[in-house]
Amino acid sequence: MNPQQLVPTLVDGDFVMSESRAIAAYLVNAHGSEKQDLYPTDPKIRARIDQRMYFEMGTFYLAFADCCVSRFFTR
């Protein structure tokens, strides 16, 4: 299902999607309540949610790659 053959993959009826951040955004947009409890409309609160969602991609993954890629692939 996932073109990269990795998890996560979401199947919602006939709709298939991969990538965890995109899946989270889709779930909130497609199935969130009118009150928007999951992804509030206040831009400051939404910014904090986005900050935490993108931390792994922008900070953690880079540090992990710097540490591990050189150890595993430059022997």
Stockholm file with secondary structure:
# STOCKHOLM 1.0

chainA/1-75         MNPQQLVPTLVDGDFVMSESRAIAAYLVNAHGSEKQDLYPTDPKIRARIDQRMYFEMGTFYLAFADCCVSRFFTR
#=GR chainA/1-75 SS CCTTSCSCEEEETTEEEECHHHHHHHHHHHHCCTTCSSSCSCHHHHHHHHHHHHHIIIIIHHHHHHHHHHHHHCC
#=GC SS_cons        CCTTSCSCEEEETTEEEECHHHHHHHHHHHHCCTTCSSSCSCHHHHHHHHHHHHHIIIIIHHHHHHHHHHHHHCC
//
